[in-house]
Each structure stands twice: as structure tokens, then as C-alpha cells.
Amino acid sequence: MNKKVDIQSGEEVTTQESKDTRLTCGIIMPIATMSSEYTAEHWSDIRQILHKSIERAGFIPRIVSDSEESTVIHGSIINNIYNDAIIVCDVSNKNANVMFELGMRLAFNKPVVIVKDDKTDYSFDTGNIQHEPYRKDLRHSTVEKFIDDLSRKIVKTYEASQKDDYQSFLSYFGKFEVAKVENKSIAESEAIEQVLNKMTVLESQIKNLSLFNHELPINTITSTDNLIIDYTLQYIGKLPVS
């Protein structure tokens, strides 16, 4: 809430901040260091450049793994990949997670803009999709042009996706009806029960395996059980409280 003073009366006038109604543009890109040429600092620079392009296009930029809710990270990523109005994906250096998330976005039949640096070759599966290129050395003069070109590409791609005759990636292979991703809320106790049931099944499978394989050490089973418990506790700790 912002407080303003009326000039004539001298009294404070309370006004409510206008809500940001811009659509979200998700970002799929590497974050961590991949090699000496693709460091975390390099990706941080790329992220800032993509943010500028997206904001210039009139959208809110956000990495698809970002979430305001305390949920399991994989669930939030999938929901963001599905729900974001448009996505910009950087396939430079062909990060495996990036390519997988790009595949999901394309499978959802949603608009996406692909970018890559000039040192990365086109991938066989997505080579027929137009890529917006940029110089890997991020020379200033070329970066400014890339920001402008990408912002226009984002607007153009999103506007095209809103038309009835929009030609998506999947449309070139036939007619597909994409299943919708639905959000389902369950009680915390029910979620814990489901996890424990799956643990019981997995524990049974491990013990059955040991009966057929007498060479499998007992401590291997114990360590596996402990690992399952550790992952379960981590999972339960991330569950939202109902």
C-alpha cells in the first residue's frame, strides 16, 4: 500500500498498488558450470541478457525451476513448463536437462523460442526449428542486437500461438491431442501414506532380489533401505502443509 497526500485537503489518500498483469515467459537454460568454457558465471551473464530481452518483450522472466511454493522441485518445473505463456530455451552446449525440458515443452504443444551460441551445432531433433543465435564471446555490440532480435521474436511467436492457424512443432507430424497437466491437492497424511506404501513395495522387491542373488551382501540391503528413508524424509520435508 502506498500513501499519498491530497493537495487540496492535505489528507493522506491510500491507494493500492496496481497488480502486475504481464504474462510469464519461462527460461530453460543451464545454470551450473559444465566446462571451463561454460562456467556458472557465463550462464549468469546469459541469464541477465535473456531477462532484458523478455522484459523488453513485455513478459515477466522466470527460470522454470523457480517456484514461490514449497513443493517438490520436479513438479514445479513440469507445471511451469506447461503453464508459462511462452518459453525461451538456450540449447548452447546441449545440456541434457535442458534438452529434456525442451522436449516436454514441445510435447505439450506450447510456443517456445530456441536460442544458441555460435559454437553449438544444431541438434538433429530440433534442427528444423528456427534458432535465434548469439555470439558465445558476448561482444557488446552483438549482444544489444541479440536482445532486440530476441524480444521481437518472443512477441511474434506468442502472438502467432494465439491464432487458430498456428503451426506448432507437433503439427508437422500429424494431429495430436495433448493431455492437460492438472494440479491435485492431497492431505499431508495421505501423501506420507503413499510414500510409505511405495517404500514397502520397494523394500519387498529388494529383499526378493537378495533371495535369488546370494552374493548380494546384507549391508548392501541395509544401506539401500537407509537411502530410501533419507530420500523419503527429504520428500516429506518439501510437502506443502494442507
C-alpha positions in Angstrom: 0.0 0.0 0.0 1.3 3.5 -0.9 0.3 6.6 1.0 -0.2 9.8 -1.0 -1.4 13.3 0.2 -4.3 15.1 -1.4 -3.0 18.6 -2.4 -6.3 20.4 -1.6 -7.3 18.7 1.7 -3.8 17.8 2.9 -5.2 14.4 4.0 -3.5 11.1 3.2 -5.0 9.1 0.4 -4.4 5.4 0.4 -4.1 3.7 -3.0 -3.5 0.1 -3.8 -0.5 -0.8 -6.0 -1.5 -2.0 -9.4 -1.1 -5.7 -9.9 1.4 -6.9 -12.5 -0.7 -8.4 -15.2 2.1 -9.3 -17.5 2.4 -12.9 -18.7 5.3 -15.1 -17.6 8.0 -16.2 -20.0 9.8 -19.2 -18.7 13.5 -19.7 -19.2 15.1 -23.1 -19.8 18.9 -23.0 -19.6 21.9 -24.4 -17.8 22.9 -22.7 -14.5 25.8 -24.7 -13.2 29.3 -25.0 -14.6 29.6 -27.5 -17.4 33.2 -27.0 -18.5 35.9 -24.4 -18.5 34.2 -22.7 -21.4 30.7 -22.9 -20.0 31.0 -21.7 -16.4 28.3 -20.7 -13.9 29.4 -17.1 -14.4 28.9 -17.4 -18.1 25.4 -18.7 -17.6 24.7 -15.9 -15.2 25.6 -13.4 -17.9 23.4 -15.2 -20.4 20.5 -15.2 -17.9 20.8 -11.4 -17.5 20.7 -11.0 -21.3 17.6 -13.2 -21.6 15.9 -11.3 -18.8 16.4 -8.0 -20.7 15.0 -9.4 -23.9 12.0 -10.9 -22.1 11.2 -7.7 -20.2 11.6 -5.7 -23.4 9.0 -8.0 -25.0 6.6 -7.2 -22.2 6.8 -10.5 -20.2 7.9 -11.5 -16.7 11.1 -13.6 -16.9 11.5 -16.7 -14.7 13.6 -19.8 -14.7 11.2 -22.7 -14.9 12.7 -24.3 -11.7 11.8 -21.2 -9.7 8.7 -21.5 -7.6 7.1 -19.5 -4.8 5.6 -22.6 -3.2 7.4 -25.2 -1.1 6.8 -28.1 -3.5 8.8 -31.0 -5.0 11.1 -29.3 -7.5 10.3 -31.7 -10.4 6.6 -31.0 -10.0 7.1 -27.2 -10.1 9.3 -27.5 -13.2 6.8 -29.5 -15.1 3.9 -27.2 -14.1 5.9 -24.1 -15.2 7.0 -25.7 -18.5 3.3 -26.4 -19.2 1.7 -23.2 -17.9 4.1 -20.5 -18.9 2.7 -18.3 -21.7 5.9 -18.7 -23.7 9.4 -20.1 -23.0 12.9 -19.2 -24.1 15.2 -22.2 -24.2 19.0 -21.9 -24.6 20.4 -25.1 -26.0 24.0 -24.0 -26.1 26.4 -26.8 -25.3 23.4 -29.2 -25.4 22.9 -29.7 -21.7 20.9 -32.9 -21.1 18.4 -31.5 -18.7 17.8 -28.5 -21.0 17.1 -30.8 -23.9 14.8 -32.9 -21.8 12.8 -29.9 -20.6 12.6 -28.6 -24.2 11.3 -31.9 -25.3 8.5 -31.6 -22.7 7.6 -28.1 -23.8 7.4 -29.3 -27.5 5.3 -32.3 -26.4 2.9 -30.0 -24.6 2.4 -28.3 -28.0 3.2 -24.9 -26.5 5.2 -21.9 -28.0 8.9 -21.8 -27.5 11.8 -19.7 -28.7 15.1 -21.5 -29.0 18.4 -19.7 -28.7 22.0 -21.0 -29.0 25.5 -19.6 -29.3 27.6 -19.7 -32.5 29.8 -22.6 -31.1 27.0 -25.1 -30.7 25.8 -27.2 -33.6 22.1 -27.8 -34.4 20.5 -30.9 -32.9 19.0 -33.4 -35.2 15.6 -33.5 -33.4 15.1 -29.7 -33.3 17.2 -28.6 -36.2 14.1 -27.7 -38.3 13.1 -25.1 -35.6 14.4 -21.6 -36.2 17.0 -20.7 -33.6 18.0 -17.2 -32.5 21.8 -17.1 -32.5 24.2 -15.1 -30.4 28.0 -14.9 -30.1 29.5 -17.0 -27.3 32.0 -14.3 -26.5 29.1 -11.9 -25.8 30.7 -9.0 -27.7 28.8 -5.9 -26.5 27.7 -4.7 -30.0 26.3 -8.1 -30.9 24.6 -8.6 -27.5 22.5 -5.4 -27.9 21.3 -6.6 -31.4 20.6 -10.1 -30.0 18.4 -8.5 -27.2 16.4 -6.6 -29.7 16.0 -9.5 -32.1 15.0 -11.9 -29.4 12.5 -9.6 -27.9 10.8 -9.2 -31.2 10.9 -13.0 -31.8 9.2 -13.6 -28.4 6.4 -11.2 -29.2 6.0 -12.6 -32.7 6.0 -16.2 -31.6 3.5 -15.6 -28.7 1.1 -13.7 -31.0 1.3 -16.4 -33.6 0.5 -19.1 -31.0 -2.8 -17.3 -30.2 -4.1 -17.7 -33.7 -6.2 -20.6 -34.9 -3.9 -21.4 -37.8 -0.8 -21.6 -35.5 1.7 -24.2 -36.8 3.3 -25.8 -33.8 6.2 -28.2 -33.8 3.9 -31.2 -33.3 1.6 -30.1 -36.1 4.2 -31.1 -38.7 4.0 -34.7 -37.7 0.2 -35.0 -37.6 -2.7 -34.2 -35.3 -2.2 -34.7 -31.6 -4.4 -34.1 -28.6 -2.1 -33.1 -25.7 -3.1 -34.2 -22.2 -3.5 -31.4 -19.7 -1.4 -31.1 -16.6 -3.8 -30.9 -13.6 -3.0 -29.8 -10.1 -4.3 -32.1 -7.4 -4.2 -31.2 -3.7 -4.0 -34.0 -1.1 -3.6 -34.1 2.6 -0.1 -34.4 4.0 -1.1 -37.6 5.8 -2.3 -39.1 2.5 0.9 -38.1 0.8 3.1 -39.7 3.5 1.0 -42.9 3.3 1.5 -43.1 -0.4 5.3 -42.7 0.0 5.4 -45.3 2.8 3.4 -47.8 0.6 5.8 -47.3 -2.2 8.7 -47.8 0.2 7.2 -51.1 1.4 6.9 -52.4 -2.2 10.4 -51.4 -3.0 11.8 -52.9 0.2 10.0 -56.2 -0.7 11.5 -56.1 -4.2 15.0 -55.6 -2.8 14.6 -58.5 -0.3 13.2 -60.8 -3.0 16.2 -59.9 -5.1 18.6 -60.9 -2.3 16.9 -64.4 -2.1 17.8 -65.1 -5.8 21.2 -63.5 -5.5 23.1 -65.0 -2.5 26.2 -63.0 -3.4 24.4 -59.7 -2.6 25.8 -58.6 0.8 23.4 -57.9 3.6 24.9 -54.5 4.2 24.0 -53.5 0.7 20.3 -54.1 1.5 20.7 -52.1 4.7 22.4 -49.2 3.0 19.7 -49.2 0.3 17.0 -49.1 3.0 18.7 -46.1 4.7 19.0 -44.4 1.3 15.3 -44.8 0.7 14.5 -43.4 4.2 16.8 -40.4 3.6 15.1 -39.6 0.3 11.6 -40.1 1.8 12.4 -37.7 4.7 13.7 -35.1 2.2 10.5 -35.6 0.1 8.2 -35.3 3.1 10.0 -32.1 4.3 9.2 -30.5 1.0 5.5 -31.3 1.1 3.1 -28.3 1.5 1.1 -28.3 4.7 -2.6 -28.8 3.9 
